[in-house]
C-alpha cells in the first residue's frame, strides 16, 4: 500500500520517483487527485559526497536550470509549473508523465521498427527546433532524457546542462565539454563548437539507437576503432552499417557528418528522402507487446555496448566520470517521468496499490509467488548468474540492490523493487540507478529469462 506524506495543504507525497546527490524527486497528489512531480533540492550545507563542488556553483546550476526550463512551452518538452524556496530546500514543480522513457522501448541489439523510429524522431526534432528557436541548447540529448506521456507524445526532459547560445540575435560558440560521451559530437571534445549542429549529432546517435538497439561507438575519438571506421568511410564491410538501405545510410551521413559545416540542419533532415518513404505501419502498442513477450527476433548481430561517461571541462582526455552531479540528473534518472494528462487519467486514491502509480515500463515482471518465495528465487538466480546483490525488506515490500559490471567492465547498478499484490502474486520492478541503459536492459533480459525457466 502507498502511504501518503503531507507536503503542503491539499497535497501529499505518495512515492519517491528518484534520488540524487543533492535531493530527490517525489510524486505528489492533491485532493482532486491531480498528479505532479516535485524535485526537492537540498539547499543546506554542502553534501559530503560531492566535496569538489562549490556551493555557489551549485546555486548557479539550479538557478540556470530553472530560468531556462520556465522559459520553454512546447508539447514536446516537460512543463515547468513553478518553484518554492524554503530555508534549506528548493521545490521545483514539473509535469508527471506515465509513458516511460525512450530507452525502455528499445530492444537491445534489435531496436524498434523504422516507422516507429521515424515517428519518435520527428517529435524529437520538433522539440529540438523549438528549444533552438529560443536560443537554448539542451546539451545532453539521449534516450534516458526522452519521456512519453500516456498518449505517446514525446517529451524532452532534464535541462541541467542546458545553456543559451543565442541572445538578442547574436550567437556564441560554446566551450563547455558536457553531455554523455557516446552521444556527443566530436567537436564538443575539442571545443569551441556551434550549439545546433552538435545537438543534431546527438539526435542522430539517438536515431541510430532506435534503428539497432545499440550505439555506433563508445566515444567519437581516435581511440575508438568503430568511430575511426566511420571517419574513414570503412562501413561497407561492417555488419551494422550494411543493414541500412541507401536512403538510411545517406541520412546518417548527413546527420552525423564529421564536419559540423556539412551536417544537415533540421529542415534538411525533414526534406530527406527517408522522411518521405512509405514504411510499414507499426504502433507503439505493437512494439511494446513484442518486446514484452520476446516476439521480436534478433538478427544475431554481435552486441556493441557503450559505457555511460560524462564529460567535464576540467578533465584531461581520459574522460573519467564527471564529478558534478547535475540536479536535473538524479542517480535514478530513469525513474523520473515528468509530465501528465491530468484530465484523461483515472485518478486512484493515495491508498491504492503502488502499481497504479508506476509508469509504463518493460523492465518489470510478475511472479506467481508470495514475497518470501520471490526473494528466495531471485536471490538464487542472481547468485547463479554471479551477480552481487543485497536485500532490504519489510513486511510487504522488498528491494534487492545489484552492483555489477557490464560487458565492457563498466559499473552498472540497479534495484529490484518487489511489491506484494496478494498472497500468491509479486511484482518485480527493475530500476537502473547507474550505468548504460542498454546494458541494463540486457541484464534485465538475462534475469527475466532465468525467471521464466524457473516458473515453467
N, C-alpha and C positions, 0 to 999 in steps of 0.2 A: 504493500500500500504506500501511497505517496503522502508524506507528511507536509503540511503547509507551514511555512515560516513567515510570520508577519514582516512586511517591509515598510511600507507607508500606508496610510489609511486607505482601505479599499483594495490593496494589492498584497499578494502573498507570493513568496518564493516557493516553488514546488519541485524544482530539480536543478542540480548543478550540471550545466552543459559543458563547461570546460574550465581548466585551471592553467595558470601561467606563473611566471616568476614573480609578477607583481600584482596578481589578483586572480579573479575568476569571472566566469560568465554564468548567469543563472536565468532560468526560465521563470517568469512571473505571470500570474493570472489575477485579474481583478474580479469584483463581484458580479460583473456582467459576462464573465468567462472569456474575456479578451486576453490574448497572449502577447507577451513582449519579451525580448531578450535584453537582459541588463548586464552590461560589462562593468564589473566592480574593480576599480584600480586602487591599490594600496598607495596612498599618498603620504604615508608617515615616514619614519626613519628608513634609511636605505636598507634594502633586503641584503642580508649577508651572503646570499648565493650569487649575487652579481656585484662584487666589490669594485669591479673595474668601471662601472657606470656611475657617473656623477649625477647628483640629484637634479641639477639644473638642466642636464642633457635629457633626462627622463621627462621632466616637465615640458621641455621643448617638444619632444616627440608626441606627448599627449596632446598638447595644445594644437600642434600642427595637424595631427590626425583628425581631431575634432573639427578644426576650421575647414579642412578640405572636405571631409565627409558631409558636413552640414550644407556645403555649397552645391551638392550634387542631388539631382532629382530626375531619375530615369528609371523606367520599368525594369531595366537590366542591371540595376545597381541596388544593393541593400539600402533600405531607407534609414536615415538618421532622424530620430524623433526628438532628441534633446539630451540635456545633461543636468546633473545636480552635483554640487560640490559640498562636502562636509569637511570637518576638521582633518581627518586622516584618510578620507576616501573620496573618489570621484565615481559617479554613476553615469554611465552612458547608455541611453535607451535606443534600442535598434529593433527593426522588424525581426520576426521569427518565421522561418520557412520550414516546411516539413518534408521537402522533396529530396533532401540529402545532398551530397557533394558529387561533382562530376566524376572524380576518380573512382567513386563507389560503383559507377555504372560501367567502368572499363574493365573488361576481362583481360587479365594479364596474358601477354603474348598472343592475343587474339584481337582485341579492340572491340569496336562496335560497327554495325552496318554503315556503309558510306552515306546513305540517305539521312540517317540519324546524325552522323558526324557533321554533315552539311547543315542540318537544322540547328544543332548546337553552335556550330562555328559562326553561322550567320547572326545568331543572337549575341555571341561574344563580340563580333565586330561592331554591332550596334552599340553595345555598352562602351567599348573602347573608343569608338568615334565620338560619342558624347563626352567622355572624360577628356579626350584630347581637345574637343571644341572649347572646353573651359580652361585650356592651358595647363591641364593637370596630366601627369603620367603616374600610373599605378606602381610600376617597377617590381612587381612580384606576381605576374600572371602565371598561374599553374592550376592544374585540376583541383588541388586542395582549396584554392581560393575562389572556386566557382561553385555556386549552390543552385538549387532549384526550389521553386515553390510547388504547391500541390497540383498546379496546372502545367507543370513543365516549363515555366518561364525561367530562363537562366538569369542568375543574379551574381554579379561580381561583388566580392566582399574583401575585407582586410586592407585598410588603407594606411597601415602603419609605416610603409615605406614610400608612400606617395609624396609627390612634390610638384611645385609649379615649374614649368619650363617656358611658359609664355605669360607675360604681364603687359597689359596695355599695348598689345600688338608686337611687342619685342620678345624674340625668343633667345634663350641662352642655352649653351651646351652644359651638360651635366658632368660632374666629376666624381660623384659618389659611387663606389662599387658596391652594389647591393642586389639582392634577389637570391634566387636559388640557382646554383651554378649550372645545372644541366639544362636550365631554361633560358639563361641569359645569352644575349648576343655577344660575339667575340669582342666588339669594340667597348663593351662595358668593362671588360677586364683591363683594357689598355687606356681607356678614357683620355681626353674628354669625348663625349658622344652626344648624338642627337636623340632626343627622347622618343619621338614617334617611330622611326624605323627600328629602334632597339626593342620597343614594346611589341611591334608586329612580328619580329623574330620570335619572341616568346609565344605569341599566338600561334605561329607556325609549328613550334615544338609541341604545343598542346594538340594541334590538329594531327600531328604525327602520332601522338599517343592514342588518339581516338582511332586512327587507322589500324594501328598494330598492337596496341596494348603494351608498348614498351617505348623507350626513348632512343633516339638515334646515336647518342653518345653520352659519356659521363660529364664531359666538360669541353667547351669549344677552345681547346688549346692544342699545341703541337705534341703534347704528351698523350693525347688520345688518338689512337690509330683510326678508330671509326670516324672521328671528326676529320682527320687528315685525308682519309679516303674521299670524303665529301669535298673538301677543299680542292683536291687534285682531280676530281671528277672520276674517281675509280669506283663507280657504283654499278656498272653493268653486270659484273660477276658477283655482286653482293646479293645474297638471297632476299634480304629485307627490301632493298630498293627495287629488285626485279619484280616484286609483287605489285608495283604501281604501273598503271597504264600510262600512255603518253601524256594525256591531259593532267593526270595527277602528278607525275614527275615534273612537268612544266610548272605546275602551281607551286610545288615545294622549292624548285629552283628560283622562283621569283620571290617567295616569302622569306626563305632563309638563304638569300644570296649573301655571300661573304662580305661584299662591299655594300655598305648601307645605302650608297648613292644609287645602286642598281636594284634595290629592294622594292617590291611592289608596295604601293600605298593602299589604303582601304578601298578607294574607288577602283583601282586597278584590279584588286582581288575580286571585287564584285563583278567586274566585267570579264573575268577569266572564263574560258570555256567550261571549266569544271562546274561552275555555278549554274550553267545553262544546260548541262546534261540531264537527260531523264534517267533517274536512278530508281531501282526497285523501292517501293514504299515500305517502310518499317516503322512501327510506332515504338515509343518508349516502353509501353506495356509489353510488347513482344520481346524486346531486348531484355528487360528485367526478368520476365518469365524464363527466357532462355538461359540467362546467367544463373538464375536460382536453381534450375533443375539440371544444369550442366549440359543442355542440349546443343549448345553452340560448340562446334568441334574445332580443335586446333589444327593448323596445317603442319604441325610438327617442327616448326622452326625453333632454333636454339634460343632460350631466353637471353635477353640482354638487359640487365638490371642496372639501375643507377642509384648510388648513394645520394642522399639529400644533404647538400652542403650550403652554407650561407656565405655570402661574400662580404668582406669588410674593407673599408678604405685604408685602414692602418695595418693590414696584414700583408705579408710577403706572398709571392705567387704560389705558396703551398696550399692556400685557401682552406685552412683549418676552419672549424666551425665558428661562426660569428659569435662573439662574446655578448653582443647586445641582444636581448630578447625583447622584440618589439611588442608593445602592449596589445596590438591587434593581432598578434600571432601567438596565442597561448599554446602551451605544450599540447593541449588536446584540441588542436585546430580542427580536426575532422569531426569533432562533436558539436561544433558551433554552427548551427543552421539559423541564420539571421534573416527573417522575413516571414510574412504570414498572410493568410487570406482570412481575416477575421470574420468577414461576412458569410463566407461559404463553408467554413469548417464546423463540424459537430463539436460542441464545446463541453467536454466532460467536467465534472466537479473535481476539486483537488483531492478527493479521497478515492478516486478510481485507480485501478491498477496502472502501474507506470508504463505499460505498453501503449496506452493511449497518448503518451507524450513523446514517445520515441519517434524519431524521424524515419523516413523510408530508407532502409539500409539493406544491402545484400549480404553484409557480413554479420549474419545473425542465424542461429539455428535453434530448433525446438527439439527437446528430447522427451520421450515418454517415460520419464523417470522422476522420482522425487528429488529434492535439492541435494540431500546427502549422497544418493546414488550417482547423481550427475557429477558432483565434486569428485567422488572416487573414480568415476570413469574417465573424466578429463585429466585428472592428476596422473593416472596410469598411462593415458595416451601421450601426454606431454613428456613423461619420463621415457617412454619407448622411442619417442622422436628426438630424445636428447635435447629437450627444450627446458631450460631452467624456469621455475615458477615458484610463486609464493602465494599462499592462501590467506585471505582475511574474510571473516564471515560473521553474521549474526543469525537470529532465528529464522529469518525469511529471505535474506539475500546474501550473496557472497561475491567476492572479487578474487580472481586469480591473476596476479601480476606476472607478466612474462618479460624477461630480459634476455635477448638473444642477438644473433648477428644474421645478416642476410647473405646471399650467395657471394657477395664481394667483400665480406668481412666487415661491413658497416653496422653500427649499432642499430638495433631495432627493438622498440619497446611497445607493448600493447597490453591491454587489460581484457580479461574475460569477465564480464559482469553477468551474474546469474540471478534470475528472478523467478521465484516460485509462484506459479499461477494456480496450482492445485496440488493435491497430494501426489499426482502422477504426471505433472507437466512442468517442465522447467525451460525457460528461455535463456539462451546464452548470447549475449551481445558483445561482439568483438570491437574494441575501440583502440585505434592506433594513437599512441602518445608521442612517439618519436621515431623518425626513420622514413625511408622511402615508401610511398603509398602503394605502389605496385608490388613491392616486396612484401608488404603487409598482406596484400590480397593473396599472394602466393602461399604465405604461411597459413592464412585462413583456409584456403582450399585444401591444403595438406591435412590440417586438423579436421576439417569438415568431412573429408573422405574417410579418415580413420574413424570418426564418429559413426558414419553410415555403416561401415563394416561391422562395428560393434552392435548396432541396432538391428542389423539384418540377420 
